């Protein structure tokens, strides 16, 4: 019976993540972050980052990554404004975690540019 519970939990997490992936494409980013479970918000934002970096490298090389860095900085500014609004304690913790992860992701993109990725 524990195996059945585990299977059900995995299906539930997968369903929520798939819903989150679809919602991320149509919702404003801040609204998405506030309206989804933290695990989903973090997973989907990391999935999007990975896809965008891969696309930037394959389409534009180092210049493409530079352009994506500008997008990342704009997204971080948006999140920093969102953190200053009235959020629940949980939303605040989620936003803090996402901002830390995105700052690290920005640093990775900056290192890719410094290395002249192509």
N, CA, C and O atoms as a GROMACS GRO file, in nm:
protein
  472
    1UNK      N    1   0.082  -0.120   0.000
    1UNK     CA    2   0.000   0.000   0.000
    1UNK      C    3   0.086   0.125   0.000
    1UNK      O    4   0.043   0.229  -0.051
    2UNK      N    5   0.206   0.119   0.056
    2UNK     CA    6   0.296   0.234   0.052
    2UNK      C    7   0.341   0.262  -0.092
    2UNK      O    8   0.357   0.378  -0.132
    3UNK      N    9   0.360   0.156  -0.166
    3UNK     CA   10   0.398   0.173  -0.307
    3UNK      C   11   0.290   0.246  -0.386
    3UNK      O   12   0.320   0.327  -0.474
    4UNK      N   13   0.164   0.216  -0.353
    4UNK     CA   14   0.053   0.284  -0.420
    4UNK      C   15   0.049   0.432  -0.384
    4UNK      O   16   0.021   0.516  -0.469
    5UNK      N   17   0.076   0.463  -0.258
    5UNK     CA   18   0.080   0.603  -0.215
    5UNK      C   19   0.192   0.677  -0.288
    5UNK      O   20   0.173   0.788  -0.335
    6UNK      N   21   0.308   0.614  -0.296
    6UNK     CA   22   0.422   0.676  -0.365
    6UNK      C   23   0.390   0.700  -0.513
    6UNK      O   24   0.421   0.806  -0.567
    7UNK      N   25   0.327   0.602  -0.576
    7UNK     CA   26   0.289   0.616  -0.716
    7UNK      C   27   0.190   0.730  -0.735
    7UNK      O   28   0.202   0.809  -0.829
    8UNK      N   29   0.094   0.739  -0.646
    8UNK     CA   30  -0.007   0.846  -0.653
    8UNK      C   31   0.059   0.982  -0.632
    8UNK      O   32   0.025   1.078  -0.701
    9UNK      N   33   0.152   0.990  -0.539
    9UNK     CA   34   0.222   1.116  -0.514
    9UNK      C   35   0.302   1.158  -0.637
    9UNK      O   36   0.300   1.275  -0.675
   10UNK      N   37   0.371   1.065  -0.699
   10UNK     CA   38   0.448   1.097  -0.820
   10UNK      C   39   0.358   1.147  -0.932
   10UNK      O   40   0.391   1.244  -1.001
   11UNK      N   41   0.245   1.081  -0.950
   11UNK     CA   42   0.150   1.124  -1.053
   11UNK      C   43   0.099   1.265  -1.024
   11UNK      O   44   0.085   1.347  -1.114
   12UNK      N   45   0.070   1.290  -0.898
   12UNK     CA   46   0.020   1.421  -0.858
   12UNK      C   47   0.124   1.531  -0.884
   12UNK      O   48   0.092   1.637  -0.938
   13UNK      N   49   0.248   1.505  -0.845
   13UNK     CA   50   0.355   1.603  -0.866
   13UNK      C   51   0.376   1.625  -1.016
   13UNK      O   52   0.393   1.738  -1.061
   14UNK      N   53   0.375   1.517  -1.091
   14UNK     CA   54   0.393   1.529  -1.236
   14UNK      C   55   0.282   1.612  -1.298
   14UNK      O   56   0.307   1.698  -1.382
   15UNK      N   57   0.158   1.585  -1.257
   15UNK     CA   58   0.043   1.659  -1.311
   15UNK      C   59   0.055   1.807  -1.279
   15UNK      O   60   0.032   1.892  -1.366
   16UNK      N   61   0.089   1.839  -1.155
   16UNK     CA   62   0.104   1.980  -1.115
   16UNK      C   63   0.216   2.048  -1.192
   16UNK      O   64   0.204   2.165  -1.230
   17UNK      N   65   0.325   1.977  -1.214
   17UNK     CA   66   0.437   2.034  -1.288
   17UNK      C   67   0.400   2.056  -1.434
   17UNK      O   68   0.434   2.159  -1.491
   18UNK      N   69   0.330   1.961  -1.494
   18UNK     CA   70   0.286   1.978  -1.632
   18UNK      C   71   0.190   2.096  -1.645
   18UNK      O   72   0.198   2.173  -1.741
   19UNK      N   73   0.101   2.111  -1.548
   19UNK     CA   74   0.011   2.226  -1.546
   19UNK      C   75   0.092   2.355  -1.533
   19UNK      O   76   0.063   2.454  -1.600
   20UNK      N   77   0.192   2.352  -1.447
   20UNK     CA   78   0.278   2.469  -1.427
   20UNK      C   79   0.353   2.507  -1.554
   20UNK      O   80   0.365   2.626  -1.585
   21UNK      N   81   0.402   2.409  -1.626
   21UNK     CA   82   0.472   2.437  -1.752
   21UNK      C   83   0.379   2.507  -1.850
   21UNK      O   84   0.418   2.604  -1.916
   22UNK      N   85   0.257   2.459  -1.861
   22UNK     CA   86   0.160   2.521  -1.951
   22UNK      C   87   0.124   2.662  -1.903
   22UNK      O   88   0.114   2.754  -1.984
   23UNK      N   89   0.104   2.679  -1.773
   23UNK     CA   90   0.066   2.810  -1.718
   23UNK      C   91   0.178   2.912  -1.734
   23UNK      O   92   0.152   3.030  -1.757
   24UNK      N   93   0.303   2.868  -1.721
   24UNK     CA   94   0.418   2.959  -1.729
   24UNK      C   95   0.422   3.031  -1.863
   24UNK      O   96   0.467   3.145  -1.872
   25UNK      N   97   0.375   2.962  -1.967
   25UNK     CA   98   0.377   3.019  -2.101
   25UNK      C   99   0.272   3.128  -2.122
   25UNK      O  100   0.286   3.211  -2.212
   26UNK      N  101   0.167   3.128  -2.039
   26UNK     CA  102   0.057   3.222  -2.062
   26UNK      C  103   0.037   3.322  -1.949
   26UNK      O  104  -0.025   3.427  -1.970
   27UNK      N  105   0.088   3.294  -1.830
   27UNK     CA  106   0.069   3.385  -1.717
   27UNK      C  107   0.185   3.482  -1.707
   27UNK      O  108   0.296   3.453  -1.751
   28UNK      N  109   0.157   3.597  -1.648
   28UNK     CA  110   0.265   3.688  -1.613
   28UNK      C  111   0.355   3.615  -1.513
   28UNK      O  112   0.307   3.540  -1.429
   29UNK      N  113   0.484   3.638  -1.523
   29UNK     CA  114   0.580   3.561  -1.444
   29UNK      C  115   0.555   3.575  -1.294
   29UNK      O  116   0.557   3.475  -1.222
   30UNK      N  117   0.532   3.695  -1.247
   30UNK     CA  118   0.506   3.717  -1.105
   30UNK      C  119   0.380   3.646  -1.058
   30UNK      O  120   0.378   3.587  -0.950
   31UNK      N  121   0.276   3.653  -1.139
   31UNK     CA  122   0.151   3.584  -1.104
   31UNK      C  123   0.173   3.434  -1.099
   31UNK      O  124   0.120   3.365  -1.011
   32UNK      N  125   0.252   3.383  -1.193
   32UNK     CA  126   0.281   3.240  -1.193
   32UNK      C  127   0.351   3.201  -1.064
   32UNK      O  128   0.313   3.103  -1.000
   33UNK      N  129   0.452   3.276  -1.025
   33UNK     CA  130   0.530   3.242  -0.906
   33UNK      C  131   0.444   3.242  -0.780
   33UNK      O  132   0.463   3.161  -0.690
   34UNK      N  133   0.350   3.335  -0.776
   34UNK     CA  134   0.264   3.345  -0.657
   34UNK      C  135   0.153   3.240  -0.654
   34UNK      O  136   0.104   3.205  -0.547
   35UNK      N  137   0.115   3.189  -0.770
   35UNK     CA  138  -0.004   3.103  -0.775
   35UNK      C  139   0.026   2.954  -0.779
   35UNK      O  140  -0.066   2.872  -0.780
   36UNK      N  141   0.153   2.917  -0.782
   36UNK     CA  142   0.188   2.775  -0.789
   36UNK      C  143   0.269   2.732  -0.668
   36UNK      O  144   0.334   2.813  -0.601
   37UNK      N  145   0.264   2.603  -0.641
   37UNK     CA  146   0.342   2.548  -0.530
   37UNK      C  147   0.489   2.578  -0.554
   37UNK      O  148   0.534   2.585  -0.669
   38UNK      N  149   0.564   2.596  -0.447
   38UNK     CA  150   0.704   2.636  -0.459
   38UNK      C  151   0.784   2.538  -0.543
   38UNK      O  152   0.867   2.579  -0.625
   39UNK      N  153   0.762   2.410  -0.525
   39UNK     CA  154   0.834   2.309  -0.601
   39UNK      C  155   0.809   2.327  -0.751
   39UNK      O  156   0.900   2.315  -0.832
   40UNK      N  157   0.685   2.355  -0.786
   40UNK     CA  158   0.649   2.373  -0.927
   40UNK      C  159   0.710   2.503  -0.979
   40UNK      O  160   0.767   2.504  -1.088
   41UNK      N  161   0.699   2.611  -0.903
   41UNK     CA  162   0.753   2.740  -0.947
   41UNK      C  163   0.904   2.731  -0.970
   41UNK      O  164   0.955   2.780  -1.070
   42UNK      N  165   0.973   2.669  -0.877
   42UNK     CA  166   1.119   2.657  -0.890
   42UNK      C  167   1.155   2.565  -1.006
   42UNK      O  168   1.243   2.598  -1.086
   43UNK      N  169   1.090   2.452  -1.016
   43UNK     CA  170   1.120   2.356  -1.124
   43UNK      C  171   1.095   2.416  -1.261
   43UNK      O  172   1.178   2.404  -1.352
   44UNK      N  173   0.982   2.481  -1.276
   44UNK     CA  174   0.947   2.536  -1.407
   44UNK      C  175   1.038   2.653  -1.443
   44UNK      O  176   1.076   2.668  -1.559
   45UNK      N  177   1.072   2.737  -1.346
   45UNK     CA  178   1.161   2.848  -1.377
   45UNK      C  179   1.300   2.797  -1.416
   45UNK      O  180   1.364   2.855  -1.503
   46UNK      N  181   1.347   2.690  -1.353
   46UNK     CA  182   1.476   2.632  -1.390
   46UNK      C  183   1.469   2.564  -1.526
   46UNK      O  184   1.565   2.570  -1.604
   47UNK      N  185   1.359   2.500  -1.555
   47UNK     CA  186   1.340   2.440  -1.687
   47UNK      C  187   1.343   2.548  -1.795
   47UNK      O  188   1.406   2.530  -1.899
   48UNK      N  189   1.274   2.658  -1.770
   48UNK     CA  190   1.272   2.768  -1.866
   48UNK      C  191   1.412   2.826  -1.884
   48UNK      O  192   1.453   2.853  -1.997
   49UNK      N  193   1.485   2.846  -1.775
   49UNK     CA  194   1.620   2.900  -1.782
   49UNK      C  195   1.709   2.810  -1.868
   49UNK      O  196   1.781   2.857  -1.955
   50UNK      N  197   1.702   2.680  -1.843
   50UNK     CA  198   1.785   2.585  -1.918
   50UNK      C  199   1.751   2.591  -2.067
   50UNK      O  200   1.841   2.594  -2.151
   51UNK      N  201   1.623   2.592  -2.099
   51UNK     CA  202   1.581   2.598  -2.239
   51UNK      C  203   1.627   2.728  -2.305
   51UNK      O  204   1.674   2.727  -2.419
   52UNK      N  205   1.613   2.837  -2.234
   52UNK     CA  206   1.651   2.968  -2.291
   52UNK      C  207   1.801   2.978  -2.312
   52UNK      O  208   1.845   3.033  -2.414
   53UNK      N  209   1.880   2.928  -2.219
   53UNK     CA  210   2.026   2.932  -2.235
   53UNK      C  211   2.068   2.844  -2.351
   53UNK      O  212   2.152   2.885  -2.432
   54UNK      N  213   2.012   2.725  -2.362
   54UNK     CA  214   2.045   2.636  -2.473
   54UNK      C  215   2.009   2.702  -2.606
   54UNK      O  216   2.087   2.696  -2.702
   55UNK      N  217   1.892   2.763  -2.612
   55UNK     CA  218   1.848   2.830  -2.735
   55UNK      C  219   1.939   2.948  -2.768
   55UNK      O  220   1.976   2.968  -2.884
   56UNK      N  221   1.975   3.026  -2.666
   56UNK     CA  222   2.062   3.142  -2.688
   56UNK      C  223   2.197   3.098  -2.743
   56UNK      O  224   2.251   3.162  -2.833
   57UNK      N  225   2.252   2.990  -2.689
   57UNK     CA  226   2.381   2.941  -2.737
   57UNK      C  227   2.370   2.889  -2.880
   57UNK      O  228   2.453   2.922  -2.965
   58UNK      N  229   2.268   2.808  -2.906
   58UNK     CA  230   2.257   2.747  -3.039
   58UNK      C  231   2.220   2.849  -3.147
   58UNK      O  232   2.265   2.837  -3.261
   59UNK      N  233   2.140   2.949  -3.112
   59UNK     CA  234   2.098   3.048  -3.213
   59UNK      C  235   2.196   3.163  -3.231
   59UNK      O  236   2.212   3.213  -3.342
   60UNK      N  237   2.261   3.205  -3.122
   60UNK     CA  238   2.343   3.326  -3.134
   60UNK      C  239   2.480   3.318  -3.074
   60UNK      O  240   2.553   3.417  -3.074
   61UNK      N  241   2.517   3.203  -3.022
   61UNK     CA  242   2.647   3.191  -2.958
   61UNK      C  243   2.661   3.289  -2.842
   61UNK      O  244   2.567   3.310  -2.766
   62UNK      N  245   2.777   3.348  -2.831
   62UNK     CA  246   2.804   3.439  -2.720
   62UNK      C  247   2.712   3.562  -2.724
   62UNK      O  248   2.666   3.609  -2.620
   63UNK      N  249   2.685   3.613  -2.844
   63UNK     CA  250   2.594   3.729  -2.856
   63UNK      C  251   2.453   3.693  -2.811
   63UNK      O  252   2.385   3.774  -2.748
   64UNK      N  253   2.409   3.574  -2.845
   64UNK     CA  254   2.277   3.529  -2.801
   64UNK      C  255   2.269   3.519  -2.650
   64UNK      O  256   2.167   3.553  -2.590
   65UNK      N  257   2.376   3.472  -2.588
   65UNK     CA  258   2.380   3.461  -2.442
   65UNK      C  259   2.380   3.600  -2.380
   65UNK      O  260   2.318   3.623  -2.276
   66UNK      N  261   2.451   3.694  -2.442
   66UNK     CA  262   2.450   3.833  -2.393
   66UNK      C  263   2.309   3.890  -2.395
   66UNK      O  264   2.266   3.957  -2.300
   67UNK      N  265   2.237   3.864  -2.503
   67UNK     CA  266   2.099   3.913  -2.514
   67UNK      C  267   2.011   3.848  -2.407
   67UNK      O  268   1.926   3.914  -2.347
   68UNK      N  269   2.033   3.719  -2.384
   68UNK     CA  270   1.953   3.652  -2.281
   68UNK      C  271   1.986   3.706  -2.142
   68UNK      O  272   1.898   3.711  -2.055
   69UNK      N  273   2.111   3.745  -2.120
   69UNK     CA  274   2.148   3.804  -1.991
   69UNK      C  275   2.064   3.929  -1.964
   69UNK      O  276   2.022   3.951  -1.850
   70UNK      N  277   2.038   4.008  -2.065
   70UNK     CA  278   1.953   4.127  -2.049
   70UNK      C  279   1.812   4.086  -2.006
   70UNK      O  280   1.752   4.151  -1.920
   71UNK      N  281   1.761   3.981  -2.065
   71UNK     CA  282   1.628   3.929  -2.027
   71UNK      C  283   1.629   3.885  -1.881
   71UNK      O  284   1.536   3.914  -1.805
   72UNK      N  285   1.736   3.815  -1.842
   72UNK     CA  286   1.746   3.768  -1.704
   72UNK      C  287   1.747   3.884  -1.605
   72UNK      O  288   1.682   3.878  -1.501
   73UNK      N  289   1.822   3.988  -1.637
   73UNK     CA  290   1.830   4.104  -1.548
   73UNK      C  291   1.692   4.168  -1.534
   73UNK      O  292   1.653   4.208  -1.425
   74UNK      N  293   1.619   4.178  -1.645
   74UNK     CA  294   1.483   4.234  -1.640
   74UNK      C  295   1.391   4.147  -1.554
   74UNK      O  296   1.309   4.198  -1.478
   75UNK      N  297   1.405   4.014  -1.565
   75UNK     CA  298   1.324   3.924  -1.484
   75UNK      C  299   1.358   3.937  -1.336
   75UNK      O  300   1.269   3.934  -1.251
   76UNK      N  301   1.486   3.953  -1.305
   76UNK     CA  302   1.525   3.972  -1.165
   76UNK      C  303   1.470   4.102  -1.110
   76UNK      O  304   1.428   4.106  -0.994
   77UNK      N  305   1.470   4.207  -1.190
   77UNK     CA  306   1.412   4.334  -1.146
   77UNK      C  307   1.263   4.317  -1.117
   77UNK      O  308   1.212   4.370  -1.018
   78UNK      N  309   1.195   4.244  -1.204
   78UNK     CA  310   1.052   4.218  -1.184
   78UNK      C  311   1.029   4.144  -1.052
   78UNK      O  312   0.939   4.180  -0.975
   79UNK      N  313   1.110   4.042  -1.025
   79UNK     CA  314   1.096   3.968  -0.899
   79UNK      C  315   1.128   4.054  -0.779
   79UNK      O  316   1.065   4.042  -0.674
   80UNK      N  317   1.228   4.142  -0.792
   80UNK     CA  318   1.262   4.228  -0.679
   80UNK      C  319   1.149   4.325  -0.648
   80UNK      O  320   1.126   4.359  -0.532
   81UNK      N  321   1.078   4.370  -0.750
   81UNK     CA  322   0.961   4.455  -0.727
   81UNK      C  323   0.848   4.375  -0.662
   81UNK      O  324   0.778   4.425  -0.574
   82UNK      N  325   0.832   4.252  -0.705
   82UNK     CA  326   0.727   4.166  -0.651
   82UNK      C  327   0.750   4.137  -0.503
   82UNK      O  328   0.655   4.131  -0.425
   83UNK      N  329   0.875   4.120  -0.465
   83UNK     CA  330   0.907   4.089  -0.325
   83UNK      C  331   0.868   4.206  -0.234
   83UNK      O  332   0.841   4.186  -0.115
   84UNK      N  333   0.865   4.324  -0.288
   84UNK     CA  334   0.832   4.444  -0.208
   84UNK      C  335   0.682   4.463  -0.190
   84UNK      O  336   0.639   4.553  -0.118
   85UNK      N  337   0.602   4.379  -0.255
   85UNK     CA  338   0.457   4.388  -0.238
   85UNK      C  339   0.415   4.304  -0.119
   85UNK      O  340   0.496   4.237  -0.056
   86UNK      N  341   0.287   4.308  -0.090
   86UNK     CA  342   0.234   4.230   0.022
   86UNK      C  343   0.224   4.083  -0.019
   86UNK      O  344   0.143   4.047  -0.105
   87UNK      N  345   0.307   4.001   0.042
   87UNK     CA  346   0.308   3.858   0.016
   87UNK      C  347   0.284   3.782   0.146
   87UNK      O  348   0.315   3.832   0.254
   88UNK      N  349   0.230   3.663   0.134
   88UNK     CA  350   0.218   3.578   0.252
   88UNK      C  351   0.359   3.533   0.291
   88UNK      O  352   0.454   3.549   0.214
   89UNK      N  353   0.373   3.477   0.411
   89UNK     CA  354   0.504   3.429   0.455
   89UNK      C  355   0.558   3.323   0.360
   89UNK      O  356   0.677   3.322   0.326
   90UNK      N  357   0.470   3.233   0.318
   90UNK     CA  358   0.512   3.127   0.227
   90UNK      C  359   0.556   3.184   0.092
   90UNK      O  360   0.660   3.145   0.039
   91UNK      N  361   0.476   3.275   0.037
   91UNK     CA  362   0.512   3.337  -0.090
   91UNK      C  363   0.646   3.410  -0.080
   91UNK      O  364   0.728   3.405  -0.172
   92UNK      N  365   0.667   3.476   0.031
   92UNK     CA  366   0.793   3.548   0.052
   92UNK      C  367   0.912   3.451   0.053
   92UNK      O  368   1.016   3.479  -0.007
   93UNK      N  369   0.896   3.339   0.121
   93UNK     CA  370   1.004   3.238   0.124
   93UNK      C  371   1.030   3.180  -0.014
   93UNK      O  372   1.145   3.161  -0.054
   94UNK      N  373   0.923   3.153  -0.088
   94UNK     CA  374   0.937   3.099  -0.223
   94UNK      C  375   1.009   3.200  -0.312
   94UNK      O  376   1.102   3.165  -0.385
   95UNK      N  377   0.967   3.326  -0.305
   95UNK     CA  378   1.030   3.429  -0.387
   95UNK      C  379   1.177   3.445  -0.351
   95UNK      O  380   1.261   3.464  -0.439
   96UNK      N  381   1.209   3.438  -0.224
   96UNK     CA  382   1.349   3.449  -0.182
   96UNK      C  383   1.431   3.335  -0.240
   96UNK      O  384   1.542   3.356  -0.289
   97UNK      N  385   1.379   3.215  -0.235
   97UNK     CA  386   1.450   3.100  -0.291
   97UNK      C  387   1.469   3.114  -0.441
   97UNK      O  388   1.576   3.085  -0.494
   98UNK      N  389   1.365   3.159  -0.510
   98UNK     CA  390   1.374   3.174  -0.655
   98UNK      C  391   1.475   3.284  -0.691
   98UNK      O  392   1.552   3.268  -0.785
   99UNK      N  393   1.473   3.393  -0.617
   99UNK     CA  394   1.568   3.501  -0.646
   99UNK      C  395   1.711   3.454  -0.626
   99UNK      O  396   1.798   3.484  -0.708
  100UNK      N  397   1.737   3.380  -0.519
  100UNK     CA  398   1.873   3.328  -0.496
  100UNK      C  399   1.914   3.237  -0.611
  100UNK      O  400   2.026   3.246  -0.661
  101UNK      N  401   1.826   3.149  -0.653
  101UNK     CA  402   1.858   3.058  -0.763
  101UNK      C  403   1.882   3.134  -0.893
  101UNK      O  404   1.971   3.100  -0.970
  102UNK      N  405   1.802   3.236  -0.917
  102UNK     CA  406   1.817   3.312  -1.040
  102UNK      C  407   1.942   3.400  -1.039
  102UNK      O  408   2.000   3.427  -1.144
  103UNK      N  409   1.982   3.446  -0.922
  103UNK     CA  410   2.109   3.519  -0.912
  103UNK      C  411   2.225   3.426  -0.946
  103UNK      O  412   2.318   3.466  -1.017
  104UNK      N  413   2.221   3.305  -0.896
  104UNK     CA  414   2.325   3.208  -0.931
  104UNK      C  415   2.321   3.177  -1.081
  104UNK      O  416   2.426   3.165  -1.145
  105UNK      N  417   2.201   3.165  -1.137
  105UNK     CA  418   2.187   3.138  -1.280
  105UNK      C  419   2.244   3.255  -1.361
  105UNK      O  420   2.308   3.234  -1.464
  106UNK      N  421   2.219   3.377  -1.315
  106UNK     CA  422   2.276   3.494  -1.383
  106UNK      C  423   2.428   3.488  -1.381
  106UNK      O  424   2.493   3.518  -1.481
  107UNK      N  425   2.484   3.449  -1.266
  107UNK     CA  426   2.630   3.437  -1.255
  107UNK      C  427   2.684   3.333  -1.353
  107UNK      O  428   2.790   3.352  -1.413
  108UNK      N  429   2.612   3.224  -1.370
  108UNK     CA  430   2.653   3.121  -1.465
  108UNK      C  431   2.653   3.177  -1.607
  108UNK      O  432   2.746   3.154  -1.684
  109UNK      N  433   2.549   3.252  -1.641
  109UNK     CA  434   2.540   3.312  -1.774
  109UNK      C  435   2.654   3.412  -1.795
  109UNK      O  436   2.712   3.417  -1.903
  110UNK      N  437   2.686   3.490  -1.693
  110UNK     CA  438   2.798   3.584  -1.704
  110UNK      C  439   2.930   3.509  -1.726
  110UNK      O  440   3.014   3.554  -1.804
  111UNK      N  441   2.948   3.396  -1.659
  111UNK     CA  442   3.070   3.317  -1.679
  111UNK      C  443   3.075   3.256  -1.819
  111UNK      O  444   3.182   3.245  -1.878
  112UNK      N  445   2.959   3.217  -1.873
  112UNK     CA  446   2.955   3.167  -2.009
  112UNK      C  447   3.000   3.276  -2.108
  112UNK      O  448   3.074   3.249  -2.203
  113UNK      N  449   2.955   3.398  -2.084
  113UNK     CA  450   2.994   3.510  -2.169
  113UNK      C  451   3.145   3.536  -2.158
  113UNK      O  452   3.213   3.555  -2.259
  114UNK      N  453   3.195   3.537  -2.036
  114UNK     CA  454   3.340   3.558  -2.014
  114UNK      C  455   3.422   3.450  -2.082
  114UNK      O  456   3.532   3.477  -2.131
  115UNK      N  457   3.371   3.329  -2.085
  115UNK     CA  458   3.442   3.217  -2.147
  115UNK      C  459   3.428   3.218  -2.300
  115UNK      O  460   3.495   3.141  -2.369
  116UNK      N  461   3.342   3.305  -2.351
  116UNK     CA  462   3.322   3.314  -2.496
  116UNK      C  463   3.250   3.194  -2.554
  116UNK      O  464   3.286   3.144  -2.661
  117UNK      N  465   3.149   3.148  -2.485
  117UNK     CA  466   3.075   3.030  -2.527
  117UNK      C  467   3.026   3.044  -2.672
  117UNK      O  468   2.990   3.153  -2.716
  118UNK      N  469   3.027   2.933  -2.744
  118UNK     CA  470   2.976   2.936  -2.881
  118UNK      C  471   2.908   2.804  -2.914
  118UNK      O  472   2.859   2.786  -3.025
   0.00000   0.00000   0.00000
